[in-house]
Amino acid sequence: MKLELITTNDSDINSFIKIHRLNGVFPVINWNLSGLVELIKTVRYKDPDIVHIEYPGGFGMAMRYKYRLLMSMFPLILKLCTYRGKIFLRLHEFGEVKSVTRILASLLILTANKTAIASRIDYERIIKLLPLMKKKVELIPSGSNIPYINYTPNEISATKALLKTHSNQFIIGYFGFIRKGKGVETLLRACRILVKKGMHFRVLMLSELRPCDNSYHKKISRTIRALELENHVHFTGFLDPKNTSRYLQCMDSIVLPFDKGASVRRGSLMAAIMHRLPMVVTESKFMEQNLLDSNGILFVPPHNHCALAHTLQELILSEELRHKLSENVSVISKTFSWGNIVNKIMKCYCDILNF
């Protein structure tokens, strides 16, 4: 199989291609009308058997990134331009279905030969919206963009030693941006309760904190001082995927206290699953049923720092509970492995090509 990638034309992508000496990658698209014309010309010239479109995020996100109608219209225009191949579409996040996005979603799915949906809830929503399209829609999860790097126990121990101020400290982890909606304030208030209860821990924040140029970061910095957590919280700053994996493996548990609850749409949750971490996450109506049933995740209500503190204390005090959670997450992580995802995509290719 020969694969060629057409993607956004910007300086970061051009640098990435040059550094990694990638062949078959064509950064030609600008997300405007001229970009659409260039994209159509490129596809017609290459004449592939399958055009595989990765649609990033929900429709609201696409609008924020100024994709507007381009990607929604592209499959239809491609068909009208007498493209003879097949179109495979992956929607990473369907989002809330409202009047305008319902039309855009329908247009994308109706013109593609096969559409893959990342979450079961989104899949069920689409089937309800377009019941006649059920045979053309597949449930294929998204994987983590943070690969598990197989560090030696000595390498992890050495990194942990740099993070701890005492040898018996428990490392509570957080991974993600510092911004409203992430539940960082809830986590900090829970940590204050743990300090009062005499728990020995350190919070490892895989995040950047820039109080000098970010008002919310300034608020978080003030909260840390007000709660007297300066000696308990450590920010790593920006990390590349390799070092992110290293620090994830240093965590005894990870907390993802999203204000609106966690789901497989959250990259930090997927990274935690692939690193088989004991985790505490906030409840959500969008959580996949297989994760709810896995007995590998502890759930707490959003905005509830008391419940979070109680659950973290249980984890700190019970090595057996941590081990059980890690084992159960390890089983469910296979569903989200890239090997499983690629196999499902290849099966879709074969189906639409009648192989």
N, C-alpha and C positions, 0 to 999 in steps of 0.2 A: 504494500500500500504506500502510495506517495502522498505526503501531506504538505500543503502550502498554506501559509497564514497571511491573511490580509488584515491589517490592524491600523490603529490610529497613528497618524504621522506627527510625532512630537520628539523633542530633544532627548527625553528620558528613554524612550523606546529605541531611538536610533543609537544611543550610547550602549544600551543593553545588547543590541544586535552585534555591534562592533566588538564589545568586550568578550562576548561568548561565541563570536564567529558563527553565527547562525545562518544557515542556508534555507532558502524557501520561505523567508519572512519578508513581506512587502508592506512597509508602513506608508500607505498611500491615501488613507481616508482622512478628510476633514469633515466634520459632521454638519454639512450644509448642502445646498443644492448642487454645487459643483462637485462636492465629494460623492454625492449619489451618482452623478454621471460617470465619474472616474471609477467608482466601484462596479457599476454595470459593465463598463468597457473591460475592466480587468477580468471579471468573471467570464464574460463572453470569450475573451482571448484565451484564457486558461481552459475553458470548457471542461470543468471537473464533473465527475460522476455524481458527487454530492457537494452541496454547499451547506456547511455546518455553521449555524449562527448561534453565538453565545450572547444572550441578552442579559446585560448586567443589572441586577437588582430589580426592584418593582418599577411600575410605570411612573410613579411619582419621582423616583430617583432618576429615571431616564430623562424626565422633563427638567429636573434640576441641573442635569449635566448637558442640557441643550441638545439632547438627541431628537427631541420633538417627534415629528412624524416619520423621520427618515427610516429608522429600523422597522417601524410598523408597516411602512409602505414598501420596503425593499423586496420582500418575498413576492408580493403581488406584481410589482413592476418587473421583477426578474422573469416571472411567468409570461407577462405581456410582451417581453422582449424575446420571446421564443426560446428561452433557455430550456434545454431538453433534459437536463439532469434532475436530481431529486433535492429537496430542501429539508434539512434536519435542524430543528430549533430547540435550544435549551433555555428555559426561563428559570433563572436562579431564584427569583422571588416574584410571585404574582401580585402580592399586595392586596389591599382592600379593593373590591370590585365596585366601582362607581360608574356613573353613566358614560363619561368619556372613555375611561380606561376599559370599560366593558367592550366598547366598539373596537378599540385598538387591540385588545387581547383576542377578540374573535377574529379579527382580520389576520393577525399573525398565525393563529392556530389553523384557520380554515385554508390558508394558502400553503402551509407547510405540509410535507408528506408525513412527517412524524414530529411530535413535540414531546420533549422531556420536561417534567416538572420536578423540582427539587424536594418539595415538602408534601406530605400526604394531605394536609389540610388544604393547601393550594390545589392539589390534584382533585380532591373531592369538590371543591368550589367550582373548578372548571367543568367537571363532568356534569354538575348540576346546571351550569350555565349553558353548556353545549353537549347535551346528552348524545346526540348523533355522532359526535367526534370521539367517543370513548375508545374506539379501536385505534385511533391515531394519536392517543395521548398515553405516555408511559411515565411511571414514577421512577426517577433516577436521582438519588441523593447527590448533593454537592460534597466534595471532600475538603480537607483542610489545606490551606496554602502554607502551613507551617509543617514541613516534613519532620518525622521523628528521626533524629540523628542518634546513632548508636554509640553514645559516649561510654567510656569504661567507668566502672564504679569509682575508681580512684580519681578520675577527672571530675565527676559529680561531687565527690566528697571534698575535693580541693576547692571547688567553687562554693560549696556550702560553708566551708570554714571561713571564707572571706565575708560571707553575709551575716554570720551569727556573732553575737557578742558574748553568748554563753553556749557551751557545748550541747546543753539539753533543750535549746530553744526549738520550738515548733515553727515551721515556716508556712504561713498562710499566704497564698498567692492571689494576685489579681492580674489579668491581662486584658488590655484594651485602652482605648482613648480615655482621657479624663475630660468628661463633658456632662452636661445635664442629661439625665435619663439613664445614666450608667449605674446609679446606686452607690457611688463612691462615698457620699456622706453617710448613708446607712451603714456601710462597712466600717467607717471610722467610729461611729457611735457604738457599734457592736464591739469594736476593739477596746473602747474605753471601759465597757462593762467587764471585758476579760481581764484588763489590767487590775480593776478593783477586786476581781475574784482571785488574783494572784497567779494567773496563768503566765507561763513563760513562752513568749512567741515573738516573731518578727513578721511584719507584713512586707512581702516582696511585690512591689508594683512594677510590672513590665509596661511602663508608660513614661511619657515625657511630662514633666511639670514645669511650666513656664510662667510663673506668677508675674514676671516683669511685663509681659505683653499679652496676657490673657486674663480677663477679669474673673472668669470662673475658676481658673487655676489659682488666682490670688485668694479667692474665697476658700478654696480647699486648703491652701497653705495656712491661712488664718485658723481654719477649723482644726488642723493638726496641732497647731500651737495651743489653741484654746483647750483642747482635750488632753494636752500634755503627752502627745504621742510621738514627739520628735525622735526619740530613741527607739521607737518601735517600727517606724515606716521607712522603707528604702525604695527610692525610685531609680530604675536602671537607665532611664533615657531611651532614645530610639535604639532598637536592636535589629540586626538582620535576621533572616529566618534561622540560620544555623545557631546563632547565640540565643535566639528566642527559645529554641528547643532545649538548649543547655540549661537555661534558667527555669523552664517549665519542669524539667526533671529534678530540679532542686527543691520543688515545692512538696510539702507533706500533704497539702490539700489546696484547692483553688476555690475562690468565691466569685460568683458572677451574679451580682445582686441587681440586675436590671429593673428599673422602675416598672416597666411593662411586661416583665417576665422574660424568660429565656426561650429560645427555639433554635432549630437547626439552621435558621437564617443567620445566626450569630457566629461569626468566624472564630471568636474566642472560645465558644462552647465546642466547636468542632475540633479545635486544636487541643483542648483539654481531653476530649474523648480519645483522640488519636494518641495522646500521651498517657492514657489510662490513669488519670488522676482521680483520687477521691474528691468529689466536688459537692458544693452547696450552691444551688441556683434558685432563683425566684420562680414561683409558680406562674404558668401561662396557659391560656386556652389554645395556644399555637404549638405546644410541645407535642412531639411525635409520640404516638401510643407505645411504640416499641421501646422508647426511652423511659416512659412512665412505668412500663412493666418490667424494666431491666433490673430493678433493685440495685442500680449502680449509681444513683444520684439521690442526694438528700434535697428535698424541696422546702422552701420557706416562703411565707407571704411577702410580696414587695413592700418596701417602706417600713418593715418591722425589724428594727435593730435588736430588740429584745429576743425575738425568736431566732434571729441569726446568731446572736451571741450564745444562746443556749445550745444550738446545733453545733457551732464551732467548738464549744467546750466538750461536747460529746466526742467529737473527732479527736481533739487533743488528748483526751483521757483514754481513748480506746484504739489501740493498735489493731485489734481484731476487726473492728468496724472499718477502719481504713483499708485493711487488706481485703475484706469482703467486697467493699465498693470497687476497689481497683480491679479485682478479678472479674466482677460483673461488667464493668465498663469495657474491659479487654474483650469480652465476648461480643458485645454490641458494636465495638469499633470496626469489626470486620465488614459490617454493612456499609460503612462510610470509607472503606479503603479505596485507594485509587485503582487497584487491581479489579475490584468488584465493579466500580463505576465504568471503567474502560470496557469490561466484558459486556455490560448492559448496553453501552453505546454501540459497540461492534455488532451486537445482536440487532439493534435497530437499523444499522446500516444494511445488514444482510436482508432484513425484512423488506425494506423499501426498494432494495435492488433486486429482490426476488432470488437471492442466492440460496 
